[in-house]
């Protein structure tokens, strides 16, 4: 009986969690995606696209007739082309004509609805495309926009949201340019005496990670090899705290750990809550007996996509947070059969789609497809 009462009370407490625990990916959150015919264009070309407007939690089409705004943004952030398009029951299609008067370079396609405005620009759809002059392409001249290091944004992201004094900490590093592209950089973590305690070099999409132990009474900063006057101060070193970290994974389970650098925080009651699109899908109560306490989560408890893991104290106040991307999803297979083996230039192509694994004859789909010559 005590077990059932405990579960009931905890369920009630979860409903009283502060709003900060549940992200804006709630039931009302909606996602917009434009599938373009390609990513490189010439001046005077047409950008063809098909759009999908989905409920953020169920991934189902949003019903009704909805207005979508599509902009083509230049390198200065100015819109050089605007259009208003109707979304009908979650689907739409359209085209953006590229003016011949534009400068060559990278441009951004931005799309959003009135509903998405309430979540800010981070909820909008963005996609970068490259627009070139035809003469440059024919002559084989590659146009590379100049990139100033001052335009590079470097983020340092301590795992669990904080640096624990006296403990080994993992810090994620991500460097992007003004267009959101990852860029390669090199740098070091320095103490107050200028001694290097860790070095880093970004690789895939401008990302990497470093590890170091912040010592009591020390201050730390980051420097970049490419820019001598760059500095970043780590102001989030915590003298006494507890946070959640990822340890490892097996075929069926994920292994996390709660880590603290203070004996006074050992032996207290904590909770691990996992939410997906604003819905709490997993919770676990634990009382650590040591400074490092293992937590096991079965992968089947997670949902496809980003899962938010939050460590809470006895009052259910969030202390530490970590994100985990789960690939726990099923991909429907579609078999495609062309009506001919070879085609003449600009000849009509007919494709036969048949159900694959995970689909049935009653399945309804709204699809888009792009065919490109990989040797061109």
C-alpha positions as CSV (number, residue, x, y, z in Angstrom):
1,X,0.0,0.0,0.0
2,X,2.8,2.4,0.9
3,X,4.3,1.9,-2.6
4,X,1.0,2.9,-4.3
5,X,0.7,6.0,-2.0
6,X,4.3,7.0,-2.8
7,X,3.7,6.7,-6.6
8,X,0.4,8.7,-6.3
9,X,2.0,11.5,-4.3
10,X,4.9,11.8,-6.7
11,X,2.6,11.9,-9.6
12,X,0.8,14.8,-7.9
13,X,4.1,16.5,-7.3
14,X,5.1,16.2,-10.9
15,X,2.0,18.1,-11.9
16,X,3.2,20.9,-9.7
17,X,6.6,21.1,-11.3
18,X,7.7,24.7,-12.1
19,X,7.1,25.8,-15.7
20,X,10.8,26.0,-16.4
21,X,11.0,22.2,-16.3
22,X,8.7,21.7,-19.2
23,X,10.2,23.2,-22.4
24,X,8.3,25.2,-24.9
25,X,8.0,22.0,-26.9
26,X,4.5,21.5,-25.4
27,X,1.3,20.2,-27.0
28,X,0.8,23.6,-28.7
29,X,4.3,23.8,-30.2
30,X,4.4,23.4,-34.0
31,X,7.2,22.7,-36.4
32,X,7.7,23.9,-39.9
33,X,9.9,22.4,-42.5
34,X,10.6,23.3,-46.2
35,X,12.0,20.6,-48.5
36,X,13.9,22.5,-51.3
37,X,14.8,21.0,-54.6
38,X,18.5,21.7,-54.0
39,X,20.9,23.8,-52.0
40,X,22.9,25.6,-54.7
41,X,21.4,28.0,-57.2
42,X,22.3,30.6,-59.8
43,X,21.1,34.2,-60.1
44,X,17.7,34.1,-61.8
45,X,16.9,30.5,-60.7
46,X,13.8,29.4,-58.9
47,X,13.9,27.7,-55.5
48,X,11.1,25.1,-55.5
49,X,9.9,23.8,-52.2
50,X,7.3,21.7,-50.4
51,X,6.4,22.5,-46.9
52,X,5.2,20.5,-43.9
53,X,3.6,22.0,-40.8
54,X,3.4,19.5,-37.9
55,X,2.2,19.3,-34.3
56,X,5.3,19.4,-32.1
57,X,4.3,16.5,-29.9
58,X,2.4,14.1,-32.2
59,X,4.3,14.9,-35.4
60,X,0.9,15.0,-37.2
61,X,-0.2,17.5,-39.8
62,X,-1.8,20.7,-38.3
63,X,-5.4,20.9,-39.6
64,X,-6.9,23.9,-41.2
65,X,-5.9,26.7,-43.5
66,X,-2.9,28.6,-42.2
67,X,-0.8,31.5,-43.5
68,X,3.0,31.0,-44.0
69,X,5.5,33.7,-44.6
70,X,8.7,32.9,-46.6
71,X,11.7,35.3,-46.8
72,X,15.0,35.1,-48.6
73,X,17.6,36.8,-46.3
74,X,21.0,38.1,-47.5
75,X,24.3,38.2,-45.6
76,X,23.3,41.5,-43.8
77,X,20.1,40.1,-42.5
78,X,17.9,42.0,-44.9
79,X,15.0,40.3,-46.7
80,X,15.5,40.4,-50.5
81,X,12.4,38.4,-51.3
82,X,9.1,38.0,-49.5
83,X,6.0,35.9,-50.1
84,X,2.8,34.7,-48.3
85,X,1.7,31.1,-48.9
86,X,-1.3,29.2,-47.7
87,X,-0.7,25.9,-45.7
88,X,-3.7,23.5,-46.3
89,X,-4.0,20.9,-43.6
90,X,-0.3,20.8,-42.8
91,X,1.0,20.8,-46.4
92,X,2.0,23.4,-48.9
93,X,4.3,24.0,-51.9
94,X,5.7,27.1,-53.6
95,X,8.6,28.7,-55.3
96,X,11.0,31.6,-54.6
97,X,12.3,33.5,-57.7
98,X,15.9,34.6,-57.2
99,X,16.5,38.2,-58.4
100,X,19.3,38.6,-61.0
101,X,20.5,41.7,-59.1
102,X,21.7,39.8,-56.0
103,X,25.3,39.4,-55.1
104,X,26.8,35.9,-55.0
105,X,27.1,34.3,-51.6
106,X,25.2,32.4,-48.9
107,X,21.6,33.3,-48.3
108,X,19.0,32.1,-45.7
109,X,15.5,30.9,-46.4
110,X,13.3,31.8,-43.4
111,X,9.7,30.5,-43.0
112,X,7.2,30.9,-40.2
113,X,3.6,31.3,-39.2
114,X,1.8,33.7,-37.0
115,X,1.5,31.0,-34.4
116,X,5.2,30.5,-34.3
117,X,5.9,34.2,-33.6
118,X,4.9,33.7,-30.0
119,X,7.9,31.4,-29.4
120,X,10.4,33.8,-31.0
121,X,12.7,33.5,-34.0
122,X,14.3,30.3,-32.7
123,X,11.0,28.5,-33.6
124,X,11.2,29.6,-37.2
125,X,12.5,27.4,-40.0
126,X,15.9,28.4,-41.4
127,X,17.9,26.8,-44.3
128,X,21.0,28.1,-45.9
129,X,21.4,28.1,-49.7
130,X,24.3,29.2,-51.9
131,X,23.6,31.5,-54.9
132,X,26.3,32.0,-57.5
133,X,26.8,33.7,-60.8
134,X,26.6,31.3,-63.8
135,X,29.8,32.7,-65.3
136,X,31.7,31.8,-62.1
137,X,30.4,28.2,-62.3
138,X,31.2,27.8,-66.0
139,X,34.7,29.3,-65.5
140,X,35.3,27.0,-62.5
141,X,35.9,29.9,-60.1
142,X,34.7,29.1,-56.6
143,X,33.3,32.1,-54.8
144,X,34.1,31.8,-51.1
145,X,32.6,34.6,-48.9
146,X,35.2,36.2,-46.6
147,X,34.8,35.2,-43.0
148,X,36.1,37.4,-40.2
149,X,36.8,35.7,-36.9
150,X,34.9,38.4,-35.2
151,X,31.8,36.9,-36.7
152,X,32.5,33.5,-35.1
153,X,30.4,32.7,-32.1
154,X,32.0,30.2,-29.6
155,X,29.9,28.5,-27.0
156,X,31.2,26.6,-24.0
157,X,28.6,24.2,-22.6
158,X,29.5,22.4,-19.3
159,X,27.7,19.0,-19.0
160,X,25.0,19.2,-16.5
161,X,24.9,23.0,-16.7
162,X,27.7,23.8,-14.3
163,X,31.4,23.2,-13.4
164,X,31.9,21.4,-10.1
165,X,35.0,22.5,-8.2
166,X,37.5,19.7,-7.6
167,X,35.7,17.3,-10.0
168,X,36.5,16.2,-13.5
169,X,34.1,18.2,-15.8
170,X,33.3,17.7,-19.4
171,X,32.7,20.9,-21.4
172,X,31.2,20.9,-24.9
173,X,32.6,23.5,-27.4
174,X,30.7,24.7,-30.5
175,X,32.0,27.4,-32.9
176,X,29.7,28.8,-35.6
177,X,29.8,31.6,-38.1
178,X,27.2,34.3,-38.8
179,X,25.3,31.9,-41.0
180,X,25.2,29.1,-38.4
181,X,27.8,26.9,-40.0
182,X,30.4,25.1,-37.9
183,X,33.9,26.5,-38.2
184,X,37.3,25.0,-37.2
185,X,39.1,26.7,-34.4
186,X,41.9,25.9,-31.9
187,X,42.1,27.1,-28.3
188,X,43.2,26.6,-24.7
189,X,41.7,26.7,-21.2
190,X,44.0,28.9,-19.0
191,X,44.2,29.3,-15.3
192,X,44.8,32.7,-13.5
193,X,48.5,32.3,-14.1
194,X,48.1,31.8,-17.8
195,X,49.0,28.1,-17.6
196,X,47.2,25.8,-20.0
197,X,45.0,23.1,-18.4
198,X,43.3,21.8,-21.5
199,X,43.5,22.4,-25.3
200,X,40.8,21.9,-27.9
201,X,40.3,21.8,-31.7
202,X,36.8,21.8,-33.2
203,X,36.1,19.2,-35.8
204,X,32.7,18.0,-37.0
205,X,30.4,21.0,-37.5
206,X,32.6,23.1,-35.4
207,X,32.2,20.9,-32.3
208,X,34.4,19.1,-29.8
209,X,34.6,18.5,-26.0
210,X,37.3,19.0,-23.3
211,X,37.8,17.8,-19.8
212,X,39.5,19.6,-16.8
213,X,39.3,19.9,-13.0
214,X,38.6,23.4,-11.7
215,X,40.7,23.9,-8.5
216,X,39.5,25.8,-5.4
217,X,40.4,29.5,-5.5
218,X,41.3,29.4,-9.2
219,X,39.7,31.2,-12.1
220,X,39.6,30.0,-15.7
221,X,39.3,31.5,-19.2
222,X,39.5,30.3,-22.8
223,X,41.7,31.7,-25.5
224,X,41.7,31.2,-29.3
225,X,44.8,30.6,-31.4
226,X,43.3,32.5,-34.3
227,X,42.5,35.6,-32.3
228,X,44.9,36.8,-29.6
229,X,42.5,39.3,-28.0
230,X,39.6,36.8,-27.6
231,X,38.8,35.7,-24.0
232,X,36.0,33.8,-22.4
233,X,35.7,33.6,-18.6
234,X,34.2,30.6,-16.9
235,X,32.0,32.1,-14.2
236,X,29.9,29.0,-13.5
237,X,32.3,27.1,-11.2
238,X,30.3,25.8,-8.2
239,X,31.9,25.3,-4.8
240,X,29.1,22.9,-3.6
241,X,26.7,21.4,-6.1
242,X,25.3,18.2,-7.7
243,X,24.7,17.5,-11.4
244,X,23.9,14.8,-13.8
245,X,26.3,13.4,-16.3
246,X,26.2,10.7,-19.1
247,X,28.4,7.7,-18.4
248,X,28.0,5.1,-21.1
249,X,25.3,3.0,-22.9
250,X,24.7,-0.6,-23.7
251,X,22.3,-2.2,-26.2
252,X,19.3,-1.8,-23.9
253,X,20.2,0.8,-21.3
254,X,21.7,4.3,-20.7
255,X,24.0,4.8,-17.7
256,X,24.0,8.2,-16.1
257,X,25.5,9.4,-12.8
258,X,24.7,12.0,-10.2
259,X,28.0,13.7,-9.2
260,X,28.6,16.0,-6.2
261,X,31.6,17.7,-4.7
262,X,30.0,18.3,-1.3
263,X,29.4,15.7,1.5
264,X,26.5,17.7,2.7
265,X,24.6,16.9,-0.5
266,X,25.1,13.1,-0.1
267,X,22.2,11.2,1.5
268,X,19.5,13.6,0.4
269,X,16.5,12.7,-1.7
270,X,16.7,13.5,-5.4
271,X,14.6,12.8,-8.5
272,X,15.4,12.3,-12.1
273,X,12.6,13.4,-14.5
274,X,12.7,12.9,-18.2
275,X,10.4,15.0,-20.5
276,X,9.7,14.8,-24.2
277,X,8.0,17.8,-25.9
278,X,6.9,19.0,-22.5
279,X,5.4,15.7,-21.3
280,X,7.0,13.9,-18.3
281,X,7.6,10.3,-19.6
282,X,9.9,8.9,-16.9
283,X,10.7,9.7,-13.2
284,X,13.0,8.0,-10.7
285,X,13.6,8.7,-7.0
286,X,17.1,8.0,-5.5
287,X,19.2,8.8,-2.4
288,X,23.0,8.9,-3.2
289,X,25.2,7.2,-0.6
290,X,28.4,8.4,-2.3
291,X,29.7,11.4,-4.2
292,X,29.0,9.5,-7.4
293,X,25.7,7.7,-7.8
294,X,24.9,5.6,-10.9
295,X,21.4,5.9,-12.5
296,X,20.2,3.4,-15.1
297,X,17.5,4.3,-17.7
298,X,16.1,1.7,-20.1
299,X,16.2,3.0,-23.7
300,X,12.6,1.9,-24.2
301,X,11.5,4.5,-21.7
302,X,12.6,7.3,-24.1
303,X,10.9,8.6,-27.2
304,X,12.4,9.4,-30.6
305,X,14.2,12.7,-30.7
306,X,15.4,15.0,-28.0
307,X,14.7,13.9,-24.4
308,X,15.3,16.3,-21.6
309,X,16.7,14.9,-18.3
310,X,16.4,17.0,-15.3
311,X,17.8,16.4,-11.8
312,X,15.5,17.8,-9.0
313,X,15.9,18.3,-5.3
314,X,13.5,17.3,-2.5
315,X,11.3,20.3,-3.3
316,X,11.3,19.3,-7.0
317,X,13.3,22.3,-7.9
318,X,15.5,21.8,-11.0
319,X,19.2,21.6,-10.2
320,X,20.9,20.1,-13.3
321,X,19.9,19.2,-16.8
322,X,21.1,17.2,-19.7
323,X,19.7,16.4,-23.2
324,X,19.8,13.0,-24.9
325,X,18.9,12.3,-28.5
326,X,17.2,9.0,-28.9
327,X,17.0,7.1,-32.2
328,X,14.2,4.9,-30.8
329,X,12.0,5.2,-33.8
330,X,10.8,3.1,-36.7
331,X,11.4,4.1,-40.3
332,X,8.8,3.2,-42.8
333,X,10.2,1.7,-46.0
334,X,8.8,2.7,-49.4
335,X,9.7,0.8,-52.5
336,X,10.2,2.9,-55.6
337,X,10.0,1.5,-59.1
338,X,10.5,3.6,-62.3
339,X,8.5,2.9,-65.4
340,X,11.7,2.9,-67.6
341,X,15.4,2.1,-67.2
342,X,16.6,5.1,-69.2
343,X,15.0,8.5,-69.9
344,X,15.5,11.1,-72.5
345,X,16.2,14.7,-71.5
346,X,13.1,16.4,-70.0
347,X,11.0,13.2,-70.6
348,X,8.2,12.4,-68.2
349,X,9.1,10.1,-65.4
350,X,6.5,7.8,-63.7
351,X,7.3,6.1,-60.4
352,X,5.3,3.4,-58.7
353,X,5.4,3.5,-54.9
354,X,4.6,0.4,-52.9
355,X,4.3,-0.3,-49.2
356,X,7.3,-1.4,-47.4
357,X,7.9,-2.7,-43.9
358,X,5.8,-0.9,-41.3
359,X,3.1,0.3,-43.8
360,X,-0.1,-1.2,-45.0
361,X,-2.4,-0.6,-48.0
362,X,-4.5,1.9,-46.0
363,X,-1.6,4.1,-45.2
364,X,-1.8,7.7,-46.3
365,X,1.3,9.7,-47.0
366,X,2.2,13.2,-48.2
367,X,5.6,13.0,-49.7
368,X,8.2,15.0,-51.6
369,X,11.2,13.8,-53.5
370,X,14.2,15.4,-55.2
371,X,16.3,13.7,-57.9
372,X,19.8,15.0,-58.6
373,X,22.7,13.8,-60.8
374,X,25.4,12.9,-58.3
375,X,28.0,13.0,-61.1
376,X,27.1,16.6,-62.2
